[in-house]
Amino acid sequence: MTASLLDGKALSRTIREEVKQETARLKELGIQPGLAVVLVGEDPASQVYVNSKHKACLELGFYSEVHRLPNDTTQEQLLELVGRLNEQTSIHGILVQLPLPKHIDEKAVIDAISVEKDVDGFHPISVGNMVIGDESLLPCTPAGVMEMLKRNQIPVEGKHAVVIGRSNIVGKPISLLLQRENATVTMCHSRTNNMRELTRMADILVVAIGKAQFVDRSFIKPGAVVIDVGMNRLENGKLAGDVNFDDVAEECGWITPVPGGVGPMTITMLMVNTLKAAKRIHQIQ
């Protein structure tokens, strides 16, 4: 391996310590950041994510609520809960864990969350503000990627960034955030014909397609920065990203491991967003 590692675990610890210190300062002013997480059903992966978020809240000194609802919860019941949390003064951030059961309209639920408490950054107003460059709470995974680049002093301005994947959660927002930092961005997806030709021009390659080890060294410009957002479980039970790590690491300059790269940053940026929301709601710098 010749590439340098972008260590999400280590950076996450640093940022969480900063959040913990700022939370202590707010508590001295009588304010405790509060996060409410809502889980509908018993999806095993969602259960793990929710538990991790609750644990992070407690570690950082946040107030935490976890609402576990049965799979047959109606959309009306869920919207009623979201409405109550919107009004609850001890809660500054609301996260409804996705995916939701098929009988519930995810968009209706996301739209119902108060934009001031939209710590996932999925509300249409949050997305609109991100598009035009106004202040907003940013989607956690793309925000985590940008923080990794910034804190490792990896230049973005003037660079050619290629994003593989166009999801609303990662692909689209990361392309916007890279443009905001003056990168030239190309987006690739399942209908892109000349993908390797495009990715081999990338100074920064972000891969978020959900296909285990799809990207090998033939996609890589020598010395490029490779950000692997994928998280897939192989037949042998091991976790793997969308990038063939061992192969690509021989060609690129920087690379995120899986696990231990982008993943830890996602929950950390959720904590950052909750802290920001609390400060904004209470008008504190």
C-alpha positions as a Markdown table, in Angstrom:
| # | Residue | x | y | z |
|---|---|---|---|---|
| 1 | Met | 0.0 | 0.0 | 0.0 |
| 2 | Thr | 1.3 | 3.4 | -1.0 |
| 3 | Ala | -1.7 | 5.6 | -0.2 |
| 4 | Ser | -2.1 | 7.6 | 3.0 |
| 5 | Leu | -5.1 | 6.7 | 5.1 |
| 6 | Leu | -8.0 | 9.1 | 5.8 |
| 7 | Asp | -8.7 | 7.9 | 9.3 |
| 8 | Gly | -12.4 | 8.6 | 10.1 |
| 9 | Lys | -12.2 | 7.1 | 13.6 |
| 10 | Ala | -9.4 | 9.3 | 14.8 |
| 11 | Leu | -10.9 | 12.5 | 13.3 |
| 12 | Ser | -14.3 | 11.5 | 14.8 |
| 13 | Arg | -12.7 | 11.4 | 18.2 |
| 14 | Thr | -11.2 | 14.8 | 17.8 |
| 15 | Ile | -14.5 | 16.4 | 16.7 |
| 16 | Arg | -16.5 | 14.7 | 19.4 |
| 17 | Glu | -14.2 | 16.1 | 22.0 |
| 18 | Glu | -14.8 | 19.6 | 20.6 |
| 19 | Val | -18.5 | 19.0 | 20.7 |
| 20 | Lys | -18.3 | 17.8 | 24.3 |
| 21 | Gln | -16.5 | 20.9 | 25.4 |
| 22 | Glu | -18.9 | 23.2 | 23.6 |
| 23 | Thr | -21.8 | 21.2 | 25.1 |
| 24 | Ala | -20.4 | 21.8 | 28.6 |
| 25 | Arg | -20.2 | 25.6 | 27.8 |
| 26 | Leu | -23.9 | 25.6 | 26.8 |
| 27 | Lys | -24.9 | 23.7 | 29.9 |
| 28 | Glu | -23.3 | 26.5 | 32.0 |
| 29 | Leu | -25.9 | 28.8 | 30.2 |
| 30 | Gly | -28.7 | 26.4 | 31.1 |
| 31 | Ile | -29.0 | 24.8 | 27.6 |
| 32 | Gln | -28.6 | 21.1 | 26.9 |
| 33 | Pro | -28.6 | 20.0 | 23.3 |
| 34 | Gly | -31.4 | 17.4 | 22.8 |
| 35 | Leu | -31.8 | 14.8 | 20.0 |
| 36 | Ala | -34.9 | 12.7 | 19.4 |
| 37 | Val | -34.5 | 9.6 | 17.3 |
| 38 | Val | -37.6 | 7.8 | 16.0 |
| 39 | Leu | -37.4 | 4.1 | 14.9 |
| 40 | Val | -40.4 | 2.4 | 13.3 |
| 41 | Gly | -40.2 | -1.4 | 13.1 |
| 42 | Glu | -37.4 | -3.8 | 14.0 |
| 43 | Asp | -34.9 | -3.6 | 11.1 |
| 44 | Pro | -31.6 | -5.0 | 12.6 |
| 45 | Ala | -29.3 | -2.5 | 10.9 |
| 46 | Ser | -31.5 | 0.4 | 11.9 |
| 47 | Gln | -31.5 | -0.8 | 15.5 |
| 48 | Val | -27.7 | -0.7 | 15.5 |
| 49 | Tyr | -27.6 | 2.8 | 14.1 |
| 50 | Val | -30.2 | 4.1 | 16.6 |
| 51 | Asn | -28.3 | 2.6 | 19.5 |
| 52 | Ser | -25.1 | 4.1 | 18.3 |
| 53 | Lys | -26.7 | 7.6 | 18.1 |
| 54 | His | -28.2 | 7.3 | 21.6 |
| 55 | Lys | -24.8 | 6.2 | 23.0 |
| 56 | Ala | -23.1 | 9.1 | 21.2 |
| 57 | Cys | -25.6 | 11.6 | 22.8 |
| 58 | Leu | -24.9 | 10.3 | 26.3 |
| 59 | Glu | -21.1 | 10.4 | 25.8 |
| 60 | Leu | -21.3 | 14.1 | 24.7 |
| 61 | Gly | -23.7 | 15.2 | 27.4 |
| 62 | Phe | -26.7 | 15.6 | 25.2 |
| 63 | Tyr | -30.3 | 15.0 | 26.2 |
| 64 | Ser | -31.5 | 11.9 | 24.3 |
| 65 | Glu | -34.9 | 10.4 | 23.5 |
| 66 | Val | -35.4 | 7.2 | 21.5 |
| 67 | His | -38.9 | 6.5 | 20.3 |
| 68 | Arg | -39.3 | 2.9 | 19.2 |
| 69 | Leu | -42.6 | 2.3 | 17.4 |
| 70 | Pro | -44.1 | -1.0 | 16.1 |
| 71 | Asn | -44.0 | -1.8 | 12.4 |
| 72 | Asp | -47.8 | -1.3 | 12.1 |
| 73 | Thr | -47.6 | 2.3 | 13.3 |
| 74 | Thr | -49.7 | 4.4 | 10.9 |
| 75 | Gln | -48.4 | 7.4 | 9.0 |
| 76 | Glu | -50.8 | 9.6 | 11.0 |
| 77 | Gln | -49.4 | 8.3 | 14.3 |
| 78 | Leu | -45.9 | 9.0 | 13.2 |
| 79 | Leu | -46.7 | 12.5 | 12.0 |
| 80 | Glu | -48.4 | 13.2 | 15.3 |
| 81 | Leu | -45.2 | 12.2 | 17.2 |
| 82 | Val | -43.1 | 14.4 | 14.9 |
| 83 | Gly | -45.5 | 17.3 | 15.5 |
| 84 | Arg | -45.1 | 16.9 | 19.3 |
| 85 | Leu | -41.3 | 16.7 | 19.0 |
| 86 | Asn | -41.4 | 19.9 | 16.8 |
| 87 | Glu | -43.0 | 21.7 | 19.8 |
| 88 | Gln | -40.9 | 20.1 | 22.5 |
| 89 | Thr | -38.4 | 22.7 | 23.8 |
| 90 | Ser | -35.9 | 20.1 | 25.2 |
| 91 | Ile | -35.5 | 18.7 | 21.7 |
| 92 | His | -33.3 | 20.6 | 19.2 |
| 93 | Gly | -32.9 | 17.8 | 16.6 |
| 94 | Ile | -35.3 | 15.2 | 15.2 |
| 95 | Leu | -34.2 | 12.2 | 13.2 |
| 96 | Val | -36.6 | 9.6 | 11.8 |
| 97 | Gln | -34.5 | 6.5 | 11.0 |
| 98 | Leu | -34.9 | 5.4 | 7.4 |
| 99 | Pro | -36.0 | 3.3 | 5.7 |
| 100 | Leu | -39.6 | 3.4 | 7.0 |
| 101 | Pro | -42.1 | 0.6 | 6.4 |
| 102 | Lys | -43.6 | 0.6 | 2.9 |
| 103 | His | -47.0 | 1.9 | 4.1 |
| 104 | Ile | -45.5 | 5.2 | 5.3 |
| 105 | Asp | -44.6 | 8.0 | 2.9 |
| 106 | Glu | -41.0 | 9.0 | 3.7 |
| 107 | Lys | -41.3 | 12.3 | 2.0 |
| 108 | Ala | -44.4 | 13.3 | 4.0 |
| 109 | Val | -42.5 | 12.5 | 7.3 |
| 110 | Ile | -39.3 | 14.4 | 6.3 |
| 111 | Asp | -41.4 | 17.4 | 5.2 |
| 112 | Ala | -43.2 | 17.4 | 8.6 |
| 113 | Ile | -40.0 | 17.8 | 10.6 |
| 114 | Ser | -39.3 | 21.4 | 11.6 |
| 115 | Val | -36.5 | 22.8 | 9.4 |
| 116 | Glu | -34.8 | 24.2 | 12.5 |
| 117 | Lys | -34.6 | 20.7 | 13.9 |
| 118 | Asp | -33.8 | 18.9 | 10.6 |
| 119 | Val | -30.4 | 17.4 | 11.8 |
| 120 | Asp | -30.4 | 14.9 | 8.9 |
| 121 | Gly | -30.5 | 17.8 | 6.4 |
| 122 | Phe | -33.2 | 16.2 | 4.3 |
| 123 | His | -36.0 | 18.8 | 4.5 |
| 124 | Pro | -36.7 | 20.5 | 1.2 |
| 125 | Ile | -35.9 | 23.9 | 2.7 |
| 126 | Ser | -32.5 | 22.6 | 4.0 |
| 127 | Val | -31.8 | 21.1 | 0.6 |
| 128 | Gly | -32.8 | 24.4 | -1.1 |
| 129 | Asn | -30.5 | 26.4 | 1.1 |
| 130 | Met | -27.6 | 24.0 | 0.5 |
| 131 | Val | -28.2 | 24.4 | -3.3 |
| 132 | Ile | -28.0 | 28.2 | -3.3 |
| 133 | Gly | -25.2 | 28.3 | -0.7 |
| 134 | Asp | -27.2 | 29.7 | 2.2 |
| 135 | Glu | -26.6 | 28.6 | 5.8 |
| 136 | Ser | -28.3 | 25.2 | 6.5 |
| 137 | Leu | -27.9 | 21.9 | 8.4 |
| 138 | Leu | -26.1 | 19.7 | 6.0 |
| 139 | Pro | -26.7 | 16.0 | 5.3 |
| 140 | Cys | -24.4 | 14.1 | 7.7 |
| 141 | Thr | -22.4 | 11.8 | 5.5 |
| 142 | Pro | -21.5 | 14.4 | 2.8 |
| 143 | Ala | -20.7 | 16.9 | 5.6 |
| 144 | Gly | -18.4 | 14.3 | 7.1 |
| 145 | Val | -16.6 | 13.8 | 3.8 |
| 146 | Met | -16.0 | 17.5 | 3.4 |
| 147 | Glu | -14.7 | 17.7 | 7.0 |
| 148 | Met | -12.2 | 14.9 | 6.3 |
| 149 | Leu | -10.9 | 16.8 | 3.3 |
| 150 | Lys | -10.6 | 20.0 | 5.2 |
| 151 | Arg | -9.0 | 18.7 | 8.3 |
| 152 | Asn | -6.5 | 16.7 | 6.4 |
| 153 | Gln | -5.6 | 19.9 | 4.4 |
| 154 | Ile | -6.5 | 18.3 | 1.1 |
| 155 | Pro | -7.1 | 21.1 | -1.4 |
| 156 | Val | -10.5 | 21.1 | -3.2 |
| 157 | Glu | -10.5 | 24.4 | -5.0 |
| 158 | Gly | -9.7 | 24.0 | -8.7 |
| 159 | Lys | -9.6 | 20.2 | -8.5 |
| 160 | His | -11.7 | 17.9 | -10.7 |
| 161 | Ala | -13.9 | 15.8 | -8.5 |
| 162 | Val | -15.9 | 12.8 | -9.8 |
| 163 | Val | -18.8 | 11.4 | -7.8 |
| 164 | Ile | -20.1 | 7.9 | -8.6 |
| 165 | Gly | -23.7 | 7.7 | -7.4 |
| 166 | Arg | -26.5 | 10.2 | -7.5 |
| 167 | Ser | -28.6 | 9.5 | -4.4 |
| 168 | Asn | -30.3 | 12.3 | -2.5 |
| 169 | Ile | -28.5 | 11.2 | 0.7 |
| 170 | Val | -24.9 | 11.2 | -0.6 |
| 171 | Gly | -24.3 | 11.7 | -4.3 |
| 172 | Lys | -26.2 | 14.8 | -5.0 |
| 173 | Pro | -25.3 | 16.7 | -1.8 |
| 174 | Ile | -21.6 | 15.9 | -1.9 |
| 175 | Ser | -21.5 | 17.1 | -5.5 |
| 176 | Leu | -23.0 | 20.4 | -4.4 |
| 177 | Leu | -20.7 | 20.8 | -1.4 |
| 178 | Leu | -17.6 | 20.1 | -3.6 |
| 179 | Gln | -18.8 | 22.8 | -6.0 |
| 180 | Arg | -19.3 | 25.2 | -3.1 |
| 181 | Glu | -15.6 | 24.7 | -2.4 |
| 182 | Asn | -14.8 | 25.5 | -6.0 |
| 183 | Ala | -14.2 | 22.1 | -7.4 |
| 184 | Thr | -15.2 | 21.1 | -10.9 |
| 185 | Val | -17.6 | 18.2 | -10.4 |
| 186 | Thr | -18.6 | 15.4 | -12.7 |
| 187 | Met | -21.4 | 12.9 | -11.7 |
| 188 | Cys | -21.4 | 9.3 | -12.8 |
| 189 | His | -24.2 | 6.8 | -12.3 |
| 190 | Ser | -25.6 | 3.5 | -13.6 |
| 191 | Arg | -26.3 | 5.0 | -17.0 |
| 192 | Thr | -22.9 | 6.5 | -17.5 |
| 193 | Asn | -21.2 | 5.0 | -20.6 |
| 194 | Asn | -17.6 | 6.1 | -20.3 |
| 195 | Met | -17.2 | 5.9 | -16.5 |
| 196 | Arg | -13.6 | 4.8 | -16.3 |
| 197 | Glu | -12.6 | 7.5 | -18.8 |
| 198 | Leu | -14.2 | 10.1 | -16.5 |
| 199 | Thr | -13.0 | 8.7 | -13.2 |
| 200 | Arg | -9.4 | 8.5 | -14.4 |
| 201 | Met | -9.5 | 12.3 | -14.7 |
| 202 | Ala | -10.5 | 12.7 | -11.1 |
| 203 | Asp | -8.3 | 14.4 | -8.5 |
| 204 | Ile | -10.9 | 13.5 | -6.0 |
| 205 | Leu | -13.1 | 10.4 | -6.5 |
| 206 | Val | -16.2 | 9.9 | -4.2 |
| 207 | Val | -17.8 | 6.4 | -4.6 |
| 208 | Ala | -21.3 | 5.8 | -3.2 |
| 209 | Ile | -23.1 | 3.2 | -5.3 |
| 210 | Gly | -23.6 | 0.2 | -2.9 |
| 211 | Lys | -21.7 | -2.3 | -5.0 |
| 212 | Ala | -19.0 | -4.1 | -3.1 |
| 213 | Gln | -15.5 | -3.5 | -4.4 |
| 214 | Phe | -16.8 | -2.2 | -7.7 |
| 215 | Val | -14.0 | 0.3 | -8.2 |
| 216 | Asp | -10.5 | -1.1 | -8.9 |
| 217 | Arg | -7.3 | 0.6 | -9.9 |
| 218 | Ser | -8.4 | 0.9 | -13.5 |
| 219 | Phe | -10.8 | 3.7 | -12.4 |
| 220 | Ile | -8.1 | 5.7 | -10.6 |
| 221 | Lys | -5.9 | 8.6 | -11.6 |
| 222 | Pro | -2.4 | 8.0 | -10.0 |
| 223 | Gly | -2.2 | 10.0 | -6.8 |
| 224 | Ala | -6.0 | 10.8 | -6.6 |
| 225 | Val | -7.9 | 11.1 | -3.3 |
| 226 | Val | -10.4 | 8.2 | -3.0 |
| 227 | Ile | -13.4 | 8.5 | -0.7 |
| 228 | Asp | -15.3 | 5.3 | -0.3 |
| 229 | Val | -18.8 | 5.8 | 1.1 |
| 230 | Gly | -19.9 | 2.2 | 0.6 |
| 231 | Met | -20.7 | -0.3 | 3.3 |
| 232 | Asn | -21.4 | -3.8 | 2.1 |
| 233 | Arg | -21.2 | -7.2 | 3.8 |
| 234 | Leu | -19.4 | -9.9 | 1.8 |
| 235 | Glu | -20.3 | -13.6 | 1.8 |
| 236 | Asn | -17.6 | -14.3 | 4.4 |
| 237 | Gly | -19.3 | -11.8 | 6.7 |
| 238 | Lys | -16.6 | -9.1 | 6.4 |
| 239 | Leu | -17.5 | -5.5 | 5.7 |
| 240 | Ala | -16.2 | -4.0 | 2.4 |
| 241 | Gly | -16.7 | -0.7 | 0.7 |
| 242 | Asp | -17.5 | 0.1 | -2.9 |
| 243 | Val | -13.8 | 0.3 | -3.6 |
| 244 | Asn | -11.4 | -2.6 | -3.9 |
| 245 | Phe | -9.2 | -1.2 | -1.1 |
| 246 | Asp | -6.0 | -3.3 | -1.6 |
| 247 | Asp | -5.9 | -2.8 | -5.3 |
| 248 | Val | -6.7 | 0.9 | -5.3 |
| 249 | Ala | -4.4 | 1.8 | -2.5 |
| 250 | Glu | -1.4 | 1.0 | -4.7 |
| 251 | Glu | -2.5 | 3.7 | -7.2 |
| 252 | Cys | -4.0 | 6.6 | -5.2 |
| 253 | Gly | -2.6 | 9.2 | -2.9 |
| 254 | Trp | -5.2 | 9.2 | -0.1 |
| 255 | Ile | -8.0 | 6.6 | 0.6 |
| 256 | Thr | -10.6 | 6.0 | 3.3 |
| 257 | Pro | -10.8 | 2.5 | 4.8 |
| 258 | Val | -14.0 | 0.5 | 5.3 |
| 259 | Pro | -14.8 | 0.3 | 8.1 |
| 260 | Gly | -13.2 | 3.2 | 9.9 |
| 261 | Gly | -13.4 | 5.9 | 7.2 |
| 262 | Val | -16.5 | 7.8 | 6.3 |
| 263 | Gly | -18.8 | 5.7 | 8.6 |
| 264 | Pro | -17.7 | 7.1 | 12.0 |
| 265 | Met | -18.0 | 10.6 | 10.7 |
| 266 | Thr | -21.7 | 10.3 | 9.9 |
| 267 | Ile | -22.9 | 10.0 | 13.5 |
| 268 | Thr | -20.3 | 12.6 | 14.6 |
| 269 | Met | -21.7 | 15.1 | 12.1 |
| 270 | Leu | -25.2 | 14.3 | 13.4 |
| 271 | Met | -23.9 | 15.4 | 16.8 |
| 272 | Val | -22.4 | 18.5 | 15.3 |
| 273 | Asn | -25.7 | 19.3 | 13.6 |
| 274 | Thr | -27.7 | 18.9 | 16.9 |
| 275 | Leu | -25.3 | 21.2 | 18.6 |
| 276 | Lys | -25.6 | 23.8 | 15.8 |
| 277 | Ala | -29.4 | 23.5 | 16.0 |
| 278 | Ala | -29.4 | 24.1 | 19.7 |
| 279 | Lys | -27.3 | 27.2 | 19.4 |
| 280 | Arg | -29.4 | 28.6 | 16.6 |
| 281 | Ile | -32.7 | 28.0 | 18.4 |
| 282 | His | -31.3 | 29.7 | 21.5 |
| 283 | Gln | -29.5 | 32.4 | 19.3 |
| 284 | Ile | -26.1 | 31.6 | 20.8 |
| 285 | Gln | -22.8 | 32.1 | 18.9 |
